[in-house]
Amino acid sequence: MSKPYSVLVVDDHPLLRRGICQLIASDDDFTLFGEASGGLEALNLLQTQEPEIILLDLNMKGMTGLDTLNALRQEGITARIVILTVSDAKSDVLKLLRAGADGYLLKDTESDLLLEQLKQAMQGHRVISEAIRDYQYEPLLPSEEDWIAQLTPRELQILQELAEGQSNRDISERLHISEGTVKVHVKNLLRKANAKSRTEMAVRYLNN
């Protein structure tokens, strides 16, 4: 992937959002894709194209960062999504990583370090602030009973199709979504189920 990396900043605090946008624009390795004051605005911005990185606040009015993350993945957005928040609560860190965040950074991170961590995220690394880094080694996955309850409606729909033995192409045709979107959902499902294969996941679902 070639530089500069395009970044969407989603934060409901105007001054903080402006400062983050200015920081992004100050580095030649990044270009500002846009900014949004909340989840709905972000989803609207991504109707026709998407950035390479989404920098997402956690505690927002209306749609929370978790709600927004789930909605973005449900829509098939494949951008790297990094949470940028003041919350260092273990429950928040685990919840967002479990939901598929590519990183979890604290807002008191030094500017230069933040930019470097975003570059690391674009190279495929999971980036987590040092103060909360050990949290990632906690069990990230819910219990056998809970993992299905944490799926989005679309993910559950696709899981049901998988359990019936449908291929990605079959699912895309039946649900009127692209095959690429199906692949993104399947990847997220495997992670949430802690399953190594579609078959293992389907068996666990049917036996639940």
NULOVEX-393690 format. One line per field, with one value per residue: residue number from 1; residue in one letter; x, y, z of N, C-alpha, C in turn. Coordinates in Angstrom, 1 decimal, padded with zeros to 4 digits. Each point is the difference from the previous one (the first is absolute). Example, Ala and Ser with C-alpha at 12.3 -4.5 7.8 and 13.67 -1.06 7.14 Angstrom:
2
num = [1/2] $
residuo = [A/S] $
n.x = [013.2/-000.4] $
n.y = [-005.7/001.1] $
n.z = [007.8/-000.7] $
ca.x = [-000.9/000.9] $
ca.y = [001.2/001.1] $
ca.z = [000.0/000.0] $
c.x = [000.9/-000.8] $
c.y = [001.2/001.1] $
c.z = [000.0/000.8] $
END
This chain:
208
num = [1/2/3/4/5/6/7/8/9/10/11/12/13/14/15/16/17/18/19/20/21/22/23/24/25/26/27/28/29/30/31/32/33/34/35/36/37/38/39/40/41/42/43/44/45/46/47/48/49/50/51/52/53/54/55/56/57/58/59/60/61/62/63/64/65/66/67/68/69/70/71/72/73/74/75/76/77/78/79/80/81/82/83/84/85/86/87/88/89/90/91/92/93/94/95/96/97/98/99/100/101/102/103/104/105/106/107/108/109/110/111/112/113/114/115/116/117/118/119/120/121/122/123/124/125/126/127/128/129/130/131/132/133/134/135/136/137/138/139/140/141/142/143/144/145/146/147/148/149/150/151/152/153/154/155/156/157/158/159/160/161/162/163/164/165/166/167/168/169/170/171/172/173/174/175/176/177/178/179/180/181/182/183/184/185/186/187/188/189/190/191/192/193/194/195/196/197/198/199/200/201/202/203/204/205/206/207/208] $
residuo = [M/S/K/P/Y/S/V/L/V/V/D/D/H/P/L/L/R/R/G/I/C/Q/L/I/A/S/D/D/D/F/T/L/F/G/E/A/S/G/G/L/E/A/L/N/L/L/Q/T/Q/E/P/E/I/I/L/L/D/L/N/M/K/G/M/T/G/L/D/T/L/N/A/L/R/Q/E/G/I/T/A/R/I/V/I/L/T/V/S/D/A/K/S/D/V/L/K/L/L/R/A/G/A/D/G/Y/L/L/K/D/T/E/S/D/L/L/L/E/Q/L/K/Q/A/M/Q/G/H/R/V/I/S/E/A/I/R/D/Y/Q/Y/E/P/L/L/P/S/E/E/D/W/I/A/Q/L/T/P/R/E/L/Q/I/L/Q/E/L/A/E/G/Q/S/N/R/D/I/S/E/R/L/H/I/S/E/G/T/V/K/V/H/V/K/N/L/L/R/K/A/N/A/K/S/R/T/E/M/A/V/R/Y/L/N/N] $
n.x = [000.9/-000.3/001.0/-000.6/-000.1/-001.2/-000.4/-001.0/-000.3/-000.4/-000.5/-000.8/001.2/-000.6/000.4/-000.3/-001.2/-000.1/000.3/-000.8/-001.0/000.4/000.0/-001.1/-000.5/000.6/-000.4/001.1/000.1/-000.7/-001.2/-000.7/-000.6/-000.2/-001.0/-000.4/-001.2/-000.2/-000.5/-001.2/000.6/000.7/-001.1/-000.5/001.1/-000.2/-001.0/000.9/000.7/001.2/000.4/001.2/-000.2/-000.7/000.2/-000.4/-000.7/000.2/000.2/-000.9/-000.6/-001.2/000.6/000.3/001.2/-000.4/-001.1/000.8/000.9/-001.0/-000.5/001.2/000.3/-001.2/000.4/000.9/000.1/001.1/-000.2/001.2/-000.5/000.5/-000.2/-000.5/000.3/-000.7/-000.8/000.5/-001.4/000.4/-001.2/000.3/001.2/-000.4/-001.0/000.8/000.9/-000.8/-000.4/001.3/000.2/000.6/-000.5/000.6/-000.2/000.7/-000.9/000.6/-000.2/001.3/000.0/001.3/-000.3/-001.0/000.7/001.0/-000.9/-000.5/001.3/000.2/-001.2/000.5/001.0/-001.2/000.6/-000.3/-000.5/000.7/-000.5/001.2/-000.7/-000.6/001.2/000.2/-000.9/000.8/000.7/-001.0/-000.8/000.1/-000.2/-001.2/-000.9/-000.2/-000.6/001.1/000.9/-001.0/-000.2/001.3/-000.6/000.3/-001.1/000.8/000.8/-001.1/-000.4/001.3/000.1/-001.3/000.4/001.0/-000.8/-000.6/001.3/-000.5/000.4/001.1/000.2/-000.4/000.8/001.0/-000.3/000.0/001.1/000.3/001.2/001.1/000.7/000.6/-001.2/-000.5/001.1/-000.2/-001.3/000.4/000.9/-001.0/-000.9/000.9/000.3/-001.2/-000.1/001.2/-000.4/000.5/-001.3/-000.6/000.5/001.1/-000.1/-000.4/001.0/000.8/-000.4/000.0/001.1/-000.1] $
n.y = [-001.2/000.9/000.8/001.1/-000.4/-000.3/001.1/-000.7/001.2/-000.9/001.2/000.0/000.1/001.1/000.4/-001.1/-000.1/001.3/-000.1/-001.1/000.6/001.0/-000.9/-000.6/001.2/000.0/-001.3/000.0/-000.9/001.1/-000.3/001.1/-001.2/000.2/000.6/-000.7/000.6/-001.1/-001.1/000.6/001.1/-000.8/-000.7/001.2/000.4/-001.2/000.7/000.8/000.4/-000.6/000.4/000.2/001.1/-000.5/001.2/-000.8/001.0/-000.3/001.1/-000.4/001.2/-000.6/-000.2/-000.9/000.0/-000.7/000.7/001.0/-000.6/-000.4/001.2/000.5/-000.9/000.3/001.2/-000.8/001.0/000.0/001.3/000.3/-000.5/001.2/-000.5/001.2/-000.3/000.6/-000.9/-000.2/-000.1/-001.0/000.2/001.3/-000.2/-001.0/000.8/001.0/-000.5/-000.5/001.2/000.0/000.8/000.8/000.7/000.3/001.3/000.5/000.9/-000.5/-000.7/000.0/001.2/000.0/-000.5/000.8/000.9/-000.3/000.1/001.1/000.3/-000.3/000.7/000.9/-000.4/000.1/000.9/-000.7/001.3/-000.1/001.0/000.4/001.0/-000.4/-000.1/-000.2/000.9/000.2/-000.3/000.8/-000.9/000.0/-001.4/000.2/-000.3/-001.3/000.4/000.8/-000.8/-000.8/000.2/000.0/-000.9/000.7/000.6/000.8/000.1/000.2/000.9/000.5/000.0/000.4/000.8/000.3/000.0/000.6/000.4/001.2/000.1/000.6/-000.6/-001.1/000.3/000.4/-001.0/-000.7/000.7/-000.1/-000.6/000.8/-000.8/001.1/000.5/-001.0/000.1/001.3/-000.3/-000.9/000.8/001.0/-000.8/-000.4/001.3/000.5/-001.0/000.6/000.0/-001.1/-000.4/000.1/-001.2/000.3/001.1/-000.6/-000.9/001.0/000.6/-001.1/-000.2/001.3] $
n.z = [000.0/-000.8/000.4/000.5/001.3/-000.5/000.8/000.6/000.5/001.0/000.3/001.1/000.3/-000.3/001.1/000.7/-000.7/000.2/001.3/000.1/-000.6/000.8/001.0/-000.5/-000.2/001.2/-000.2/-000.8/001.0/000.3/-000.4/000.2/000.2/001.3/000.5/001.1/000.4/-000.7/000.5/000.1/000.4/000.8/000.3/000.1/000.6/000.5/-000.5/-000.5/001.0/000.3/001.2/000.2/000.7/001.0/000.4/000.9/000.4/001.3/000.9/-000.9/-000.2/000.2/-001.2/000.9/000.4/001.0/000.1/-000.1/000.8/000.8/000.0/000.3/000.9/000.5/-000.2/000.5/000.9/-000.9/000.2/000.3/001.1/000.4/001.2/000.1/001.3/001.0/-000.3/001.2/000.1/000.7/000.6/-000.2/000.4/000.9/000.4/-000.1/000.6/000.8/-000.1/000.1/001.0/-000.9/000.9/001.1/-000.3/000.9/000.3/001.1/-001.1/000.1/-000.6/000.2/001.3/000.1/-000.7/000.8/001.0/-000.6/-000.2/001.2/000.3/-000.8/000.9/000.6/000.7/001.1/000.1/001.1/000.6/000.3/000.5/-001.1/-000.4/001.3/-000.1/-001.1/001.1/000.4/000.5/-001.3/000.1/-000.4/000.9/000.0/001.1/000.2/-000.7/000.0/001.3/-000.2/-000.8/-001.0/-000.3/-000.7/001.0/000.7/-000.9/-000.1/001.3/000.0/-001.0/000.8/001.0/-001.0/000.1/000.1/-001.3/-000.1/-001.2/000.6/001.1/-000.8/-000.8/001.0/000.4/-001.3/000.4/-000.1/-000.8/-000.3/000.1/-000.7/-000.7/000.1/-000.2/-000.9/-000.4/000.1/-000.7/-000.8/-000.1/-000.1/-000.9/-000.2/-001.2/-000.3/-000.1/-001.2/-000.2/000.6/-000.6/-001.1/000.3/000.4/-001.1/-000.7/000.7/-000.3] $
ca.x = [-000.9/000.9/-000.3/-000.4/-001.2/-001.1/-000.5/-001.3/000.0/-001.3/000.1/-001.1/000.5/000.5/001.4/000.9/000.0/000.8/001.5/000.5/000.1/001.1/001.2/000.0/000.4/001.4/000.9/-000.1/-000.4/-001.5/-000.9/-001.2/-001.1/-001.1/-000.3/-001.4/-000.2/-000.7/-000.1/-000.9/000.7/001.1/-000.6/-000.4/001.2/000.6/-001.0/000.6/001.4/000.4/001.4/000.9/-000.1/-001.0/000.4/-001.4/-000.2/-000.9/-001.2/-000.7/-001.5/-000.7/000.7/001.3/001.1/-000.3/-001.1/000.5/000.9/-000.9/-000.7/001.0/000.3/-001.2/-000.1/001.1/001.2/001.2/001.1/000.5/-000.8/000.8/-000.8/000.8/-000.9/000.6/-000.3/001.0/-000.6/000.3/-001.2/-000.2/001.1/-000.3/-001.2/000.3/000.9/-000.9/-000.9/000.8/000.8/001.4/000.9/-000.7/001.0/-000.5/000.1/001.2/001.2/000.8/-000.3/000.9/-000.2/-001.3/000.2/000.8/-000.8/-000.9/000.7/000.2/-001.3/-000.2/000.9/-000.6/000.2/-001.0/000.7/-000.7/000.8/000.8/-000.6/-001.1/000.5/-000.1/-001.4/-000.3/000.3/-001.1/-000.8/-000.8/-001.2/-001.1/-000.2/-000.7/-001.4/-000.1/000.5/-001.1/-000.8/000.7/000.1/-000.9/-001.1/000.6/001.0/-000.8/-000.6/001.0/000.3/-001.1/000.2/001.2/-000.4/-000.7/000.9/000.0/001.3/000.0/-000.8/-001.4/-000.4/-000.1/-001.2/-001.3/-000.2/000.1/001.2/001.2/000.7/001.0/-000.6/-000.2/001.3/000.3/-000.8/000.4/001.3/-000.3/-000.6/001.0/000.7/-000.9/-000.3/001.3/000.0/001.1/-000.5/-001.4/-000.7/000.1/-000.9/-001.3/-000.4/-000.2/-001.2/-001.1/000.0/-000.1] $
ca.y = [001.2/001.2/001.2/000.2/-000.7/000.9/-000.2/000.6/000.3/000.0/000.5/000.9/001.2/000.8/000.5/-001.2/-000.5/000.9/-000.2/-001.3/000.2/000.8/-000.8/-000.9/000.8/000.5/-001.0/-000.3/-001.4/-000.1/001.0/000.1/-000.4/000.8/000.0/-000.2/000.2/-001.2/-001.2/000.1/000.8/-000.8/-001.0/000.7/000.3/-001.2/-000.6/-000.2/-000.3/-000.1/000.3/-001.2/-000.1/000.7/000.3/000.0/000.3/-001.0/000.5/001.1/000.0/-000.7/-001.2/-000.1/-000.5/-001.5/000.0/000.5/-001.0/-001.1/000.5/000.1/-001.3/-000.6/000.6/-000.5/000.9/-000.8/000.8/-000.2/000.9/000.1/000.8/001.1/000.3/000.2/-001.1/-001.1/-001.1/-001.3/-000.5/000.7/-000.5/-001.3/000.0/000.6/-001.0/-001.1/000.4/000.1/001.2/-000.3/000.7/000.7/001.0/001.0/001.3/000.7/-000.5/001.1/000.1/-000.7/-001.4/-000.3/-000.1/-001.2/-001.2/-000.1/-000.6/-001.5/-000.6/-000.2/-001.2/-001.3/-000.2/000.5/001.0/000.3/000.9/-000.8/000.0/-001.0/-001.1/-001.3/-000.4/-000.8/-001.4/-000.5/-000.7/001.0/-000.5/-000.3/-001.4/-000.7/000.5/001.4/000.5/000.2/001.2/001.2/000.2/001.0/-000.7/-000.5/-001.1/-001.2/-000.5/-000.7/-001.2/-001.0/-000.5/-000.9/-001.3/-000.8/-000.5/000.9/000.6/001.5/000.5/-000.3/001.0/001.3/000.0/-000.1/001.1/001.2/000.8/-000.5/-001.1/000.6/000.3/-001.3/-000.4/000.8/-000.5/-001.4/000.2/000.5/-001.1/-001.0/000.6/000.0/-001.3/-000.6/-001.2/-000.1/-000.3/000.3/-001.2/000.0/001.1/-000.5/-001.1/000.6/000.7/-001.0/-000.7/000.9] $
ca.z = [000.0/-000.2/000.8/001.4/000.5/000.2/001.3/000.4/001.5/000.5/001.4/000.2/000.7/-001.2/000.2/-000.1/-001.4/-000.8/000.3/-000.6/-001.5/-000.3/000.2/-001.1/-001.2/000.2/-000.4/-001.4/-000.2/000.2/-000.6/000.8/-000.8/000.5/001.4/000.3/001.4/000.6/-000.8/-001.1/-001.0/-000.6/-000.9/-001.2/-000.8/-000.6/-000.9/-001.3/000.1/001.4/000.2/000.4/001.4/000.7/001.4/000.6/001.4/000.7/000.7/-000.8/000.2/-001.0/-000.3/000.7/-000.9/-000.2/-000.9/-001.3/-000.5/-000.5/-001.2/-001.2/-000.4/-000.5/-001.4/-000.8/-000.1/000.3/000.5/001.4/001.0/001.2/001.0/000.7/001.0/001.3/000.8/000.2/000.7/-000.6/-000.7/-001.2/-000.8/-000.4/-000.8/-001.3/-000.7/-000.3/-001.1/-001.3/-000.1/-000.4/001.0/001.1/000.5/001.0/-000.5/000.5/-000.8/-000.7/-001.4/-000.9/000.2/-000.6/-001.4/-000.2/000.2/-001.1/-001.1/000.4/-000.3/-001.5/-000.4/000.4/001.5/000.9/000.8/001.3/000.9/000.9/001.3/000.0/-000.9/000.6/-000.1/-001.2/000.2/000.7/-001.0/-000.8/-000.6/001.0/000.3/-001.0/-000.1/-000.2/-001.2/-001.0/000.4/-000.3/-001.4/-000.6/-000.8/-001.3/000.3/000.4/-001.3/-000.8/000.8/-000.3/-001.3/000.0/000.7/-001.0/-001.0/-001.2/-000.3/000.0/-001.2/000.2/001.0/-000.6/-000.8/000.8/000.9/-000.9/000.4/-000.8/000.5/000.9/001.3/000.7/000.5/001.1/001.1/000.4/000.8/001.3/000.7/000.4/001.2/001.1/000.5/000.4/-000.8/-001.0/-001.3/-000.1/000.5/001.5/000.5/-000.3/001.0/001.4/-000.1/000.0/001.3/001.1] $
c.x = [000.9/-000.4/-000.4/-001.3/-001.1/-000.7/-001.3/000.1/-001.5/000.0/-001.1/000.5/000.7/001.5/001.0/000.1/000.8/001.5/000.5/000.1/001.2/001.3/000.2/000.5/001.4/001.1/-000.2/-000.4/-001.5/-000.7/-001.3/-001.2/-001.2/-000.2/-001.5/-000.2/-000.8/-000.1/-000.8/000.7/001.1/-000.5/-000.5/001.2/000.5/-000.9/000.7/001.5/000.4/001.5/000.8/000.0/-001.2/000.4/-001.3/000.0/-001.0/-001.3/-000.6/-001.5/-000.6/000.7/001.3/001.1/-000.3/-001.1/000.5/000.9/-000.8/-000.7/000.9/000.3/-001.2/-000.2/001.1/001.2/001.2/001.1/000.5/-000.7/000.7/-000.8/001.0/-000.9/000.7/-000.2/001.1/-000.6/000.2/-001.3/-000.1/001.1/-000.4/-001.2/000.2/001.0/-000.8/-000.9/000.7/000.8/001.5/001.0/-000.8/001.1/-000.6/000.3/001.2/001.3/000.7/-000.3/000.8/-000.2/-001.3/000.1/000.8/-000.9/-001.0/000.7/000.2/-001.3/-000.1/000.9/-000.6/000.1/-001.2/000.8/-000.8/000.9/000.7/-000.7/-001.0/000.4/-000.3/-001.5/-000.3/000.3/-001.1/-000.9/-001.0/-001.3/-001.1/-000.2/-000.8/-001.4/000.0/000.4/-001.0/-000.8/000.7/000.1/-001.0/-001.1/000.5/000.9/-000.8/-000.7/000.9/000.4/-001.0/000.2/001.2/-000.4/-000.8/000.9/000.2/001.4/-000.1/-000.8/-001.5/-000.6/-000.2/-001.2/-001.3/-000.2/000.2/001.1/001.1/000.7/001.1/-000.5/-000.2/001.3/000.4/-000.8/000.4/001.3/-000.3/-000.7/001.0/000.8/-000.9/-000.3/001.2/000.0/001.1/-000.6/-001.5/-000.8/000.0/-001.0/-001.4/-000.5/-000.2/-001.3/-001.2/-000.1/-000.3/-001.4] $
c.y = [001.2/001.1/001.1/-000.8/001.0/-000.4/000.7/000.1/000.1/000.3/001.0/001.3/000.9/000.5/-001.1/-000.5/000.9/-000.2/-001.3/000.2/000.8/-000.8/-001.0/000.7/000.5/-001.0/-000.4/-001.4/-000.2/001.1/-000.1/-000.4/000.9/-000.1/-000.1/000.2/-001.1/-001.1/000.1/000.9/-000.8/-000.9/000.7/000.4/-001.1/-000.8/-000.4/-000.4/-000.1/000.4/-001.3/-000.1/000.8/000.2/000.3/000.2/-001.0/000.5/001.2/-000.1/-000.7/-001.4/000.0/-000.5/-001.5/-000.1/000.3/-001.1/-001.2/000.3/000.0/-001.4/-000.7/000.5/-000.5/000.9/-000.7/000.9/-000.4/000.9/000.0/000.9/001.0/000.6/000.4/-001.2/-001.1/-001.2/-001.3/-000.5/000.6/-000.5/-001.3/000.0/000.5/-001.0/-001.2/000.3/000.2/001.2/-000.4/000.7/000.7/001.0/001.0/001.4/000.8/-000.5/001.2/000.0/-000.8/-001.5/-000.4/-000.2/-001.3/-001.3/-000.2/-000.6/-001.5/-000.7/-000.3/-001.1/-001.3/-000.3/000.5/000.9/000.3/000.8/-000.9/-000.2/-001.1/-001.2/-001.4/-000.5/-001.0/-001.5/-000.7/-000.8/001.0/-000.5/-000.3/-001.5/-000.6/000.5/001.4/000.5/000.2/001.2/001.3/000.3/001.1/-000.8/-000.6/-001.2/-001.3/-000.6/-000.8/-001.3/-001.1/-000.5/-000.9/-001.3/-000.8/-000.5/000.9/000.6/001.6/000.5/-000.2/001.0/001.4/000.1/000.0/001.2/001.3/000.9/-000.6/-001.2/000.5/000.4/-001.3/-000.5/000.8/-000.5/-001.3/000.2/000.5/-001.1/-001.0/000.5/000.0/-001.4/-000.8/-001.4/000.0/-000.2/000.3/-001.2/-000.1/001.1/-000.4/-001.1/000.6/000.8/-000.9/-000.7/000.9/-000.1] $
c.z = [000.0/000.9/-000.9/000.3/000.3/001.3/000.2/001.5/000.4/001.5/000.2/000.7/-001.1/000.2/-000.1/-001.4/-000.9/000.2/-000.6/-001.5/-000.4/000.1/-001.1/-001.3/000.0/-000.4/-001.4/-000.3/000.1/-000.8/000.7/-001.0/000.3/001.5/000.2/001.5/000.7/-001.0/-001.3/-001.1/-000.7/-001.0/-001.3/-000.8/-000.7/-001.0/-001.3/000.0/001.4/000.1/000.4/001.6/000.5/001.5/000.7/001.5/000.6/000.5/-000.7/000.3/-001.1/-000.2/000.7/-001.0/-000.3/-001.0/-001.4/-000.6/-000.6/-001.3/-001.3/-000.5/-000.7/-001.5/-000.9/-000.1/000.5/000.5/001.3/000.9/001.3/001.0/000.6/001.1/001.3/000.9/000.0/000.7/-000.7/-000.8/-001.3/-001.0/-000.6/-001.0/-001.5/-000.8/-000.4/-001.2/-001.3/-000.2/-000.3/001.0/001.0/000.6/000.9/-000.5/000.6/-000.6/-000.6/-001.5/-000.9/000.1/-000.6/-001.5/-000.4/000.2/-001.1/-001.2/000.3/-000.3/-001.5/-000.5/000.5/001.5/000.8/000.9/001.3/000.9/001.1/001.4/000.1/-000.9/000.6/-000.1/-001.2/000.3/000.9/-001.0/-000.7/-000.4/001.1/000.2/-001.2/-000.2/-000.5/-001.4/-001.1/000.3/-000.4/-001.5/-000.5/-000.7/-001.3/000.2/000.4/-001.2/-000.8/000.7/-000.3/-001.4/-000.1/000.6/-001.0/-001.1/-001.2/-000.2/000.1/-001.1/000.2/001.0/-000.6/-000.9/000.8/000.9/-000.8/000.5/-000.8/000.7/000.9/001.3/000.8/000.6/001.2/001.2/000.5/000.8/001.4/000.9/000.6/001.3/001.2/000.6/000.4/-000.8/-001.1/-001.4/000.0/000.5/001.5/000.5/-000.2/001.0/001.3/000.0/000.1/001.3/001.2/000.7] $
END
